[in-house]
Amino acid sequence: MVDYVLHGPNYVADPYPTYRAMAEESPVWLQPETGHVYVSRYADVKSVLMDTDNFSNNRVQDRLSRVPDGMPAQCLASILHDRLVMTDGPRHRLLRAKVSETFTAAQVRTYTPKIREVIGDHLDAIDWSEPVDCLNEIALPIPSKIILLVLGFPPADFTRLRQWTSDFYSWLASSPDSIEVRTKRAMDATEHMRDYVTDRLRNPPAHAEGSLLHELLADEAAGELTDDEVVANLIGIVNAAHETTTSLMANSMILLLQHPDQLQLLLEDPSLIPGAVAEVGRLESPSQIISRVAARDLDLHGVSLRAGQLVAINLAQANRDPDVYADPDRMDVTRDGPVPLTFGHGEHFCAGTALARRETEELIAMLLPRLPGARILNDPIEWRATPAFRCPRELLIQFSAH
């Protein structure tokens, strides 16, 4: 039986040779240790994402199965059960309808002046003469401030929300810490987030009118959503917005500085920035591996799946599929071709895609004059040891005089 090592320093530093071998040799691969089935080719990944009859988004039991015996998991269960990203069918469509209007491309365009103001004010406060911790000083706080404004929460709360989010995702994904430590942190973080969101629901900030918080409160008052659904999805949005956009911003800075020829193209033609952000997402997908569970017993290209078995969807390799993208490991900000699967596809396509892209595009546009001559000081990059997500542990950049 073919096996692939999905852990260790070499894999974390560069997982793509392993993913490429997997796609070439075992495009549908049963991992012996876990029983998870990995799907790696673009066509297969897209097919699984589209097939909501056979592949369910309800992974609550799979997630809860990692809670050690004897540890109460009710707080985690309640948050997972009512989250948009854990639902299917009519319930999913209802929840999505309640939150997606806030994140449509058209609505996000109306946020652009505020996004530019937040980014501009934040960058103006940085001392550019010294090395800049671009992860903690730029890529983490900016998405936090923006999503809190969109939701109707005070932007000053971003620091503690970020920590709670980090603790939750270290449990939800893989992490080198023990499962007992990760579960305890996630439980504490979930309780803190629930208390925080519940307090904001009961005592909305003065500026919340017109925000998603305001809209969800109206839906709850009308009996269209339960209190648990409102709390779970506000928490889910905060979690997702932190994780994805932070990674996209950090990875954009890394790749542009590692590819000065592509940076030069942007300097000559800033209209290429949206394509550059899409290309960054293709090459270094913030979410590398997402999952579904088999809704029934079925056969997937000769591999038998039983109902409830987890399917690991390898977005990272699908986005580098040589049958879809010419010279797939090369960065090309002018690249045409099929839309990368960075944010998923189909009914469960990431609702916050337009906002994540717009924030990153605006950041790169404002940073662009500072990037020529800038140097990454912690090169080679040390990546977080969480295979499901692709984000540096640190990003220290010395910018040139501006």
TORKOL-4160 file (C-alpha; in steps of 0.2 Angstrom, whole numbers, padded with zeros to 4 digits, m for minus):
402
<pt num="1" X="0000" Y="0000" Z="0000"/>
<pt num="2" X="0007" Y="0017" Z="m0005"/>
<pt num="3" X="0009" Y="0029" Z="0010"/>
<pt num="4" X="0013" Y="0047" Z="0011"/>
<pt num="5" X="0020" Y="0056" Z="0026"/>
<pt num="6" X="0009" Y="0071" Z="0030"/>
<pt num="7" X="0019" Y="0077" Z="0045"/>
<pt num="8" X="0037" Y="0082" Z="0050"/>
<pt num="9" X="0048" Y="0097" Z="0046"/>
<pt num="10" X="0051" Y="0093" Z="0027"/>
<pt num="11" X="0032" Y="0091" Z="0024"/>
<pt num="12" X="0028" Y="0107" Z="0033"/>
<pt num="13" X="0041" Y="0117" Z="0024"/>
<pt num="14" X="0035" Y="0111" Z="0007"/>
<pt num="15" X="0020" Y="0099" Z="0006"/>
<pt num="16" X="0019" Y="0101" Z="m0013"/>
<pt num="17" X="0031" Y="0087" Z="m0019"/>
<pt num="18" X="0021" Y="0075" Z="m0008"/>
<pt num="19" X="0004" Y="0082" Z="m0014"/>
<pt num="20" X="0011" Y="0080" Z="m0032"/>
<pt num="21" X="0016" Y="0062" Z="m0030"/>
<pt num="22" X="m0001" Y="0058" Z="m0022"/>
<pt num="23" X="m0010" Y="0066" Z="m0036"/>
<pt num="24" X="0000" Y="0056" Z="m0049"/>
<pt num="25" X="0001" Y="0039" Z="m0040"/>
<pt num="26" X="m0015" Y="0039" Z="m0030"/>
<pt num="27" X="m0027" Y="0053" Z="m0034"/>
<pt num="28" X="m0039" Y="0045" Z="m0023"/>
<pt num="29" X="m0029" Y="0038" Z="m0008"/>
<pt num="30" X="m0035" Y="0030" Z="0008"/>
<pt num="31" X="m0024" Y="0035" Z="0023"/>
<pt num="32" X="m0020" Y="0019" Z="0033"/>
<pt num="33" X="m0018" Y="0028" Z="0050"/>
<pt num="34" X="m0034" Y="0038" Z="0050"/>
<pt num="35" X="m0046" Y="0030" Z="0037"/>
<pt num="36" X="m0047" Y="0047" Z="0028"/>
<pt num="37" X="m0049" Y="0047" Z="0009"/>
<pt num="38" X="m0038" Y="0060" Z="0000"/>
<pt num="39" X="m0044" Y="0068" Z="m0016"/>
<pt num="40" X="m0031" Y="0078" Z="m0026"/>
<pt num="41" X="m0035" Y="0081" Z="m0044"/>
<pt num="42" X="m0044" Y="0097" Z="m0049"/>
<pt num="43" X="m0058" Y="0088" Z="m0058"/>
<pt num="44" X="m0061" Y="0076" Z="m0044"/>
<pt num="45" X="m0060" Y="0089" Z="m0030"/>
<pt num="46" X="m0073" Y="0100" Z="m0040"/>
<pt num="47" X="m0084" Y="0085" Z="m0042"/>
<pt num="48" X="m0084" Y="0081" Z="m0024"/>
<pt num="49" X="m0088" Y="0099" Z="m0019"/>
<pt num="50" X="m0102" Y="0099" Z="m0031"/>
<pt num="51" X="m0110" Y="0083" Z="m0026"/>
<pt num="52" X="m0120" Y="0087" Z="m0011"/>
<pt num="53" X="m0130" Y="0072" Z="m0012"/>
<pt num="54" X="m0116" Y="0060" Z="m0009"/>
<pt num="55" X="m0104" Y="0071" Z="0001"/>
<pt num="56" X="m0110" Y="0080" Z="0017"/>
<pt num="57" X="m0104" Y="0096" Z="0025"/>
<pt num="58" X="m0110" Y="0090" Z="0042"/>
<pt num="59" X="m0094" Y="0085" Z="0050"/>
<pt num="60" X="m0099" Y="0088" Z="0068"/>
<pt num="61" X="m0097" Y="0070" Z="0074"/>
<pt num="62" X="m0080" Y="0069" Z="0066"/>
<pt num="63" X="m0074" Y="0084" Z="0074"/>
<pt num="64" X="m0081" Y="0079" Z="0091"/>
<pt num="65" X="m0073" Y="0062" Z="0090"/>
<pt num="66" X="m0057" Y="0070" Z="0093"/>
<pt num="67" X="m0062" Y="0076" Z="0111"/>
<pt num="68" X="m0053" Y="0065" Z="0123"/>
<pt num="69" X="m0064" Y="0054" Z="0134"/>
<pt num="70" X="m0070" Y="0062" Z="0150"/>
<pt num="71" X="m0069" Y="0080" Z="0143"/>
<pt num="72" X="m0086" Y="0088" Z="0142"/>
<pt num="73" X="m0089" Y="0094" Z="0124"/>
<pt num="74" X="m0106" Y="0102" Z="0125"/>
<pt num="75" X="m0099" Y="0120" Z="0121"/>
<pt num="76" X="m0090" Y="0114" Z="0106"/>
<pt num="77" X="m0105" Y="0103" Z="0100"/>
<pt num="78" X="m0117" Y="0118" Z="0101"/>
<pt num="79" X="m0105" Y="0130" Z="0091"/>
<pt num="80" X="m0102" Y="0117" Z="0078"/>
<pt num="81" X="m0120" Y="0110" Z="0076"/>
<pt num="82" X="m0127" Y="0127" Z="0071"/>
<pt num="83" X="m0113" Y="0134" Z="0060"/>
<pt num="84" X="m0116" Y="0137" Z="0042"/>
<pt num="85" X="m0101" Y="0127" Z="0037"/>
<pt num="86" X="m0107" Y="0112" Z="0046"/>
<pt num="87" X="m0125" Y="0111" Z="0038"/>
<pt num="88" X="m0132" Y="0104" Z="0022"/>
<pt num="89" X="m0148" Y="0106" Z="0012"/>
<pt num="90" X="m0163" Y="0118" Z="0017"/>
<pt num="91" X="m0155" Y="0122" Z="0033"/>
<pt num="92" X="m0139" Y="0127" Z="0025"/>
<pt num="93" X="m0148" Y="0138" Z="0012"/>
<pt num="94" X="m0158" Y="0147" Z="0026"/>
<pt num="95" X="m0142" Y="0151" Z="0036"/>
<pt num="96" X="m0133" Y="0156" Z="0021"/>
<pt num="97" X="m0147" Y="0168" Z="0015"/>
<pt num="98" X="m0146" Y="0176" Z="0032"/>
<pt num="99" X="m0127" Y="0180" Z="0031"/>
<pt num="100" X="m0122" Y="0180" Z="0013"/>
<pt num="101" X="m0130" Y="0197" Z="0009"/>
<pt num="102" X="m0117" Y="0205" Z="0019"/>
<pt num="103" X="m0103" Y="0197" Z="0009"/>
<pt num="104" X="m0109" Y="0199" Z="m0009"/>
<pt num="105" X="m0097" Y="0207" Z="m0021"/>
<pt num="106" X="m0109" Y="0221" Z="m0023"/>
<pt num="107" X="m0110" Y="0224" Z="m0004"/>
<pt num="108" X="m0091" Y="0222" Z="m0002"/>
<pt num="109" X="m0089" Y="0236" Z="m0014"/>
<pt num="110" X="m0098" Y="0248" Z="m0003"/>
<pt num="111" X="m0086" Y="0244" Z="0011"/>
<pt num="112" X="m0071" Y="0249" Z="0001"/>
<pt num="113" X="m0069" Y="0267" Z="0008"/>
<pt num="114" X="m0070" Y="0260" Z="0025"/>
<pt num="115" X="m0057" Y="0246" Z="0021"/>
<pt num="116" X="m0045" Y="0259" Z="0014"/>
<pt num="117" X="m0047" Y="0270" Z="0029"/>
<pt num="118" X="m0044" Y="0255" Z="0041"/>
<pt num="119" X="m0029" Y="0249" Z="0031"/>
<pt num="120" X="m0022" Y="0267" Z="0028"/>
<pt num="121" X="m0023" Y="0272" Z="0047"/>
<pt num="122" X="m0015" Y="0256" Z="0052"/>
<pt num="123" X="m0001" Y="0257" Z="0040"/>
<pt num="124" X="0002" Y="0275" Z="0045"/>
<pt num="125" X="0005" Y="0270" Z="0063"/>
<pt num="126" X="0020" Y="0258" Z="0058"/>
<pt num="127" X="0038" Y="0263" Z="0060"/>
<pt num="128" X="0044" Y="0258" Z="0043"/>
<pt num="129" X="0063" Y="0262" Z="0047"/>
<pt num="130" X="0063" Y="0246" Z="0058"/>
<pt num="131" X="0060" Y="0228" Z="0053"/>
<pt num="132" X="0041" Y="0226" Z="0053"/>
<pt num="133" X="0033" Y="0210" Z="0060"/>
<pt num="134" X="0021" Y="0209" Z="0046"/>
<pt num="135" X="0011" Y="0195" Z="0053"/>
<pt num="136" X="0007" Y="0203" Z="0070"/>
<pt num="137" X="0007" Y="0221" Z="0064"/>
<pt num="138" X="m0002" Y="0219" Z="0048"/>
<pt num="139" X="m0009" Y="0203" Z="0042"/>
<pt num="140" X="m0017" Y="0199" Z="0059"/>
<pt num="141" X="m0025" Y="0215" Z="0065"/>
<pt num="142" X="m0031" Y="0222" Z="0049"/>
<pt num="143" X="m0043" Y="0208" Z="0044"/>
<pt num="144" X="m0049" Y="0208" Z="0063"/>
<pt num="145" X="m0053" Y="0226" Z="0063"/>
<pt num="146" X="m0062" Y="0225" Z="0047"/>
<pt num="147" X="m0073" Y="0210" Z="0050"/>
<pt num="148" X="m0078" Y="0217" Z="0067"/>
<pt num="149" X="m0083" Y="0233" Z="0059"/>
<pt num="150" X="m0094" Y="0223" Z="0046"/>
<pt num="151" X="m0101" Y="0213" Z="0060"/>
<pt num="152" X="m0105" Y="0228" Z="0071"/>
<pt num="153" X="m0092" Y="0224" Z="0085"/>
<pt num="154" X="m0080" Y="0236" Z="0093"/>
<pt num="155" X="m0064" Y="0235" Z="0083"/>
<pt num="156" X="m0054" Y="0237" Z="0099"/>
<pt num="157" X="m0059" Y="0220" Z="0103"/>
<pt num="158" X="m0048" Y="0212" Z="0090"/>
<pt num="159" X="m0034" Y="0206" Z="0101"/>
<pt num="160" X="m0044" Y="0194" Z="0112"/>
<pt num="161" X="m0055" Y="0188" Z="0098"/>
<pt num="162" X="m0039" Y="0184" Z="0088"/>
<pt num="163" X="m0032" Y="0173" Z="0102"/>
<pt num="164" X="m0049" Y="0164" Z="0105"/>
<pt num="165" X="m0049" Y="0161" Z="0086"/>
<pt num="166" X="m0032" Y="0154" Z="0086"/>
<pt num="167" X="m0035" Y="0142" Z="0101"/>
<pt num="168" X="m0051" Y="0136" Z="0092"/>
<pt num="169" X="m0043" Y="0132" Z="0076"/>
<pt num="170" X="m0028" Y="0124" Z="0084"/>
<pt num="171" X="m0041" Y="0111" Z="0089"/>
<pt num="172" X="m0051" Y="0111" Z="0074"/>
<pt num="173" X="m0036" Y="0107" Z="0063"/>
<pt num="174" X="m0020" Y="0098" Z="0066"/>
<pt num="175" X="m0007" Y="0105" Z="0078"/>
<pt num="176" X="0009" Y="0098" Z="0087"/>
<pt num="177" X="0001" Y="0101" Z="0104"/>
<pt num="178" X="m0007" Y="0086" Z="0113"/>
<pt num="179" X="m0026" Y="0084" Z="0109"/>
<pt num="180" X="m0029" Y="0086" Z="0128"/>
<pt num="181" X="m0021" Y="0103" Z="0128"/>
<pt num="182" X="m0029" Y="0109" Z="0112"/>
<pt num="183" X="m0046" Y="0103" Z="0117"/>
<pt num="184" X="m0045" Y="0112" Z="0134"/>
<pt num="185" X="m0040" Y="0128" Z="0125"/>
<pt num="186" X="m0053" Y="0127" Z="0112"/>
<pt num="187" X="m0066" Y="0124" Z="0126"/>
<pt num="188" X="m0061" Y="0139" Z="0135"/>
<pt num="189" X="m0060" Y="0150" Z="0119"/>
<pt num="190" X="m0077" Y="0144" Z="0114"/>
<pt num="191" X="m0084" Y="0149" Z="0131"/>
<pt num="192" X="m0076" Y="0166" Z="0130"/>
<pt num="193" X="m0082" Y="0169" Z="0113"/>
<pt num="194" X="m0100" Y="0163" Z="0117"/>
<pt num="195" X="m0100" Y="0175" Z="0132"/>
<pt num="196" X="m0093" Y="0189" Z="0122"/>
<pt num="197" X="m0106" Y="0187" Z="0107"/>
<pt num="198" X="m0120" Y="0184" Z="0119"/>
<pt num="199" X="m0116" Y="0200" Z="0128"/>
<pt num="200" X="m0115" Y="0210" Z="0111"/>
<pt num="201" X="m0132" Y="0203" Z="0106"/>
<pt num="202" X="m0140" Y="0208" Z="0123"/>
<pt num="203" X="m0131" Y="0225" Z="0123"/>
<pt num="204" X="m0128" Y="0230" Z="0104"/>
<pt num="205" X="m0115" Y="0244" Z="0102"/>
<pt num="206" X="m0121" Y="0261" Z="0096"/>
<pt num="207" X="m0114" Y="0259" Z="0079"/>
<pt num="208" X="m0121" Y="0242" Z="0076"/>
<pt num="209" X="m0136" Y="0248" Z="0066"/>
<pt num="210" X="m0135" Y="0242" Z="0048"/>
<pt num="211" X="m0122" Y="0229" Z="0052"/>
<pt num="212" X="m0124" Y="0210" Z="0051"/>
<pt num="213" X="m0126" Y="0209" Z="0070"/>
<pt num="214" X="m0141" Y="0221" Z="0068"/>
<pt num="215" X="m0148" Y="0210" Z="0054"/>
<pt num="216" X="m0146" Y="0194" Z="0064"/>
<pt num="217" X="m0154" Y="0202" Z="0079"/>
<pt num="218" X="m0169" Y="0206" Z="0068"/>
<pt num="219" X="m0170" Y="0188" Z="0062"/>
<pt num="220" X="m0169" Y="0181" Z="0079"/>
<pt num="221" X="m0183" Y="0193" Z="0085"/>
<pt num="222" X="m0194" Y="0187" Z="0071"/>
<pt num="223" X="m0191" Y="0169" Z="0075"/>
<pt num="224" X="m0182" Y="0165" Z="0059"/>
<pt num="225" X="m0166" Y="0161" Z="0068"/>
<pt num="226" X="m0163" Y="0154" Z="0085"/>
<pt num="227" X="m0151" Y="0161" Z="0098"/>
<pt num="228" X="m0139" Y="0147" Z="0096"/>
<pt num="229" X="m0139" Y="0149" Z="0077"/>
<pt num="230" X="m0135" Y="0168" Z="0079"/>
<pt num="231" X="m0121" Y="0165" Z="0091"/>
<pt num="232" X="m0113" Y="0150" Z="0082"/>
<pt num="233" X="m0113" Y="0159" Z="0065"/>
<pt num="234" X="m0106" Y="0176" Z="0072"/>
<pt num="235" X="m0092" Y="0166" Z="0080"/>
<pt num="236" X="m0089" Y="0156" Z="0064"/>
<pt num="237" X="m0088" Y="0172" Z="0054"/>
<pt num="238" X="m0075" Y="0179" Z="0066"/>
<pt num="239" X="m0065" Y="0163" Z="0066"/>
<pt num="240" X="m0065" Y="0161" Z="0047"/>
<pt num="241" X="m0062" Y="0179" Z="0043"/>
<pt num="242" X="m0046" Y="0179" Z="0054"/>
<pt num="243" X="m0039" Y="0163" Z="0047"/>
<pt num="244" X="m0041" Y="0165" Z="0029"/>
<pt num="245" X="m0038" Y="0183" Z="0026"/>
<pt num="246" X="m0023" Y="0184" Z="0037"/>
<pt num="247" X="m0015" Y="0170" Z="0028"/>
<pt num="248" X="m0019" Y="0177" Z="0011"/>
<pt num="249" X="m0011" Y="0194" Z="0016"/>
<pt num="250" X="0004" Y="0186" Z="0023"/>
<pt num="251" X="0007" Y="0174" Z="0008"/>
<pt num="252" X="0004" Y="0189" Z="m0004"/>
<pt num="253" X="0019" Y="0198" Z="0004"/>
<pt num="254" X="0030" Y="0183" Z="0004"/>
<pt num="255" X="0027" Y="0178" Z="m0014"/>
<pt num="256" X="0029" Y="0195" Z="m0021"/>
<pt num="257" X="0045" Y="0198" Z="m0012"/>
<pt num="258" X="0051" Y="0180" Z="m0018"/>
<pt num="259" X="0046" Y="0184" Z="m0036"/>
<pt num="260" X="0053" Y="0201" Z="m0040"/>
<pt num="261" X="0048" Y="0200" Z="m0058"/>
<pt num="262" X="0030" Y="0198" Z="m0054"/>
<pt num="263" X="0031" Y="0212" Z="m0042"/>
<pt num="264" X="0038" Y="0223" Z="m0056"/>
<pt num="265" X="0023" Y="0219" Z="m0066"/>
<pt num="266" X="0012" Y="0225" Z="m0053"/>
<pt num="267" X="0022" Y="0241" Z="m0051"/>
<pt num="268" X="0020" Y="0244" Z="m0070"/>
<pt num="269" X="0002" Y="0240" Z="m0070"/>
<pt num="270" X="m0007" Y="0240" Z="m0053"/>
<pt num="271" X="m0023" Y="0234" Z="m0062"/>
<pt num="272" X="m0015" Y="0217" Z="m0061"/>
<pt num="273" X="m0017" Y="0216" Z="m0042"/>
<pt num="274" X="m0033" Y="0206" Z="m0042"/>
<pt num="275" X="m0026" Y="0193" Z="m0053"/>
<pt num="276" X="m0010" Y="0193" Z="m0042"/>
<pt num="277" X="m0021" Y="0190" Z="m0026"/>
<pt num="278" X="m0030" Y="0176" Z="m0035"/>
<pt num="279" X="m0013" Y="0168" Z="m0040"/>
<pt num="280" X="m0006" Y="0169" Z="m0022"/>
<pt num="281" X="m0022" Y="0160" Z="m0017"/>
<pt num="282" X="m0019" Y="0147" Z="m0030"/>
<pt num="283" X="0000" Y="0144" Z="m0026"/>
<pt num="284" X="m0002" Y="0145" Z="m0007"/>
<pt num="285" X="m0020" Y="0141" Z="m0003"/>
<pt num="286" X="m0024" Y="0148" Z="0014"/>
<pt num="287" X="m0035" Y="0133" Z="0017"/>
<pt num="288" X="m0025" Y="0119" Z="0010"/>
<pt num="289" X="m0036" Y="0104" Z="0014"/>
<pt num="290" X="m0055" Y="0105" Z="0018"/>
<pt num="291" X="m0066" Y="0090" Z="0021"/>
<pt num="292" X="m0083" Y="0082" Z="0018"/>
<pt num="293" X="m0090" Y="0065" Z="0025"/>
<pt num="294" X="m0098" Y="0052" Z="0014"/>
<pt num="295" X="m0117" Y="0053" Z="0015"/>
<pt num="296" X="m0119" Y="0035" Z="0011"/>
<pt num="297" X="m0109" Y="0020" Z="0006"/>
<pt num="298" X="m0101" Y="0023" Z="m0011"/>
<pt num="299" X="m0087" Y="0020" Z="m0023"/>
<pt num="300" X="m0075" Y="0034" Z="m0028"/>
<pt num="301" X="m0063" Y="0029" Z="m0042"/>
<pt num="302" X="m0061" Y="0012" Z="m0036"/>
<pt num="303" X="m0060" Y="0016" Z="m0017"/>
<pt num="304" X="m0074" Y="0010" Z="m0006"/>
<pt num="305" X="m0081" Y="0023" Z="0006"/>
<pt num="306" X="m0093" Y="0019" Z="0020"/>
<pt num="307" X="m0106" Y="0032" Z="0026"/>
<pt num="308" X="m0098" Y="0044" Z="0038"/>
<pt num="309" X="m0081" Y="0042" Z="0032"/>
<pt num="310" X="m0071" Y="0058" Z="0030"/>
<pt num="311" X="m0065" Y="0064" Z="0013"/>
<pt num="312" X="m0050" Y="0076" Z="0013"/>
<pt num="313" X="m0051" Y="0088" Z="m0001"/>
<pt num="314" X="m0034" Y="0093" Z="m0006"/>
<pt num="315" X="m0037" Y="0111" Z="m0013"/>
<pt num="316" X="m0018" Y="0114" Z="m0012"/>
<pt num="317" X="m0014" Y="0101" Z="m0025"/>
<pt num="318" X="m0030" Y="0104" Z="m0036"/>
<pt num="319" X="m0024" Y="0122" Z="m0038"/>
<pt num="320" X="m0007" Y="0115" Z="m0045"/>
<pt num="321" X="m0015" Y="0102" Z="m0056"/>
<pt num="322" X="m0004" Y="0101" Z="m0072"/>
<pt num="323" X="m0019" Y="0096" Z="m0082"/>
<pt num="324" X="m0027" Y="0112" Z="m0078"/>
<pt num="325" X="m0013" Y="0125" Z="m0076"/>
<pt num="326" X="0002" Y="0126" Z="m0087"/>
<pt num="327" X="0018" Y="0126" Z="m0077"/>
<pt num="328" X="0008" Y="0125" Z="m0061"/>
<pt num="329" X="0022" Y="0129" Z="m0048"/>
<pt num="330" X="0026" Y="0145" Z="m0057"/>
<pt num="331" X="0019" Y="0162" Z="m0051"/>
<pt num="332" X="0011" Y="0171" Z="m0065"/>
<pt num="333" X="0000" Y="0186" Z="m0060"/>
<pt num="334" X="m0006" Y="0187" Z="m0078"/>
<pt num="335" X="m0012" Y="0169" Z="m0078"/>
<pt num="336" X="m0028" Y="0164" Z="m0086"/>
<pt num="337" X="m0038" Y="0148" Z="m0085"/>
<pt num="338" X="m0050" Y="0140" Z="m0074"/>
<pt num="339" X="m0054" Y="0148" Z="m0057"/>
<pt num="340" X="m0044" Y="0141" Z="m0043"/>
<pt num="341" X="m0053" Y="0131" Z="m0030"/>
<pt num="342" X="m0045" Y="0142" Z="m0016"/>
<pt num="343" X="m0062" Y="0146" Z="m0008"/>
<pt num="344" X="m0071" Y="0130" Z="m0013"/>
<pt num="345" X="m0084" Y="0128" Z="m0026"/>
<pt num="346" X="m0103" Y="0125" Z="m0027"/>
<pt num="347" X="m0116" Y="0127" Z="m0014"/>
<pt num="348" X="m0103" Y="0128" Z="0000"/>
<pt num="349" X="m0092" Y="0141" Z="m0009"/>
<pt num="350" X="m0084" Y="0152" Z="0005"/>
<pt num="351" X="m0097" Y="0166" Z="0009"/>
<pt num="352" X="m0083" Y="0178" Z="0013"/>
<pt num="353" X="m0073" Y="0177" Z="m0003"/>
<pt num="354" X="m0076" Y="0194" Z="m0010"/>
<pt num="355" X="m0071" Y="0202" Z="0007"/>
<pt num="356" X="m0055" Y="0192" Z="0009"/>
<pt num="357" X="m0050" Y="0197" Z="m0009"/>
<pt num="358" X="m0054" Y="0215" Z="m0007"/>
<pt num="359" X="m0045" Y="0217" Z="0009"/>
<pt num="360" X="m0030" Y="0209" Z="0002"/>
<pt num="361" X="m0030" Y="0219" Z="m0014"/>
<pt num="362" X="m0032" Y="0235" Z="m0005"/>
<pt num="363" X="m0017" Y="0231" Z="0006"/>
<pt num="364" X="m0006" Y="0226" Z="m0008"/>
<pt num="365" X="m0011" Y="0242" Z="m0017"/>
<pt num="366" X="m0005" Y="0252" Z="m0002"/>
<pt num="367" X="0010" Y="0242" Z="0001"/>
<pt num="368" X="0016" Y="0242" Z="m0017"/>
<pt num="369" X="0027" Y="0257" Z="m0016"/>
<pt num="370" X="0036" Y="0250" Z="m0001"/>
<pt num="371" X="0039" Y="0233" Z="m0008"/>
<pt num="372" X="0054" Y="0236" Z="m0020"/>
<pt num="373" X="0070" Y="0233" Z="m0011"/>
<pt num="374" X="0061" Y="0226" Z="0004"/>
<pt num="375" X="0068" Y="0210" Z="0011"/>
<pt num="376" X="0061" Y="0195" Z="0021"/>
<pt num="377" X="0073" Y="0193" Z="0036"/>
<pt num="378" X="0067" Y="0176" Z="0042"/>
<pt num="379" X="0070" Y="0167" Z="0026"/>
<pt num="380" X="0067" Y="0153" Z="0024"/>
<pt num="381" X="0050" Y="0155" Z="0030"/>
<pt num="382" X="0045" Y="0144" Z="0045"/>
<pt num="383" X="0027" Y="0138" Z="0042"/>
<pt num="384" X="0014" Y="0134" Z="0055"/>
<pt num="385" X="0013" Y="0116" Z="0058"/>
<pt num="386" X="m0006" Y="0114" Z="0054"/>
<pt num="387" X="m0007" Y="0106" Z="0037"/>
<pt num="388" X="m0025" Y="0111" Z="0034"/>
<pt num="389" X="m0020" Y="0130" Z="0034"/>
<pt num="390" X="m0005" Y="0138" Z="0026"/>
<pt num="391" X="0002" Y="0153" Z="0035"/>
<pt num="392" X="0019" Y="0158" Z="0041"/>
<pt num="393" X="0023" Y="0157" Z="0060"/>
<pt num="394" X="0033" Y="0174" Z="0058"/>
<pt num="395" X="0035" Y="0186" Z="0044"/>
<pt num="396" X="0049" Y="0199" Z="0048"/>
<pt num="397" X="0052" Y="0212" Z="0033"/>
<pt num="398" X="0064" Y="0226" Z="0032"/>
<pt num="399" X="0057" Y="0239" Z="0020"/>
<pt num="400" X="0067" Y="0251" Z="0011"/>
<pt num="401" X="0067" Y="0270" Z="0014"/>
<pt num="402" X="0051" Y="0277" Z="0007"/>
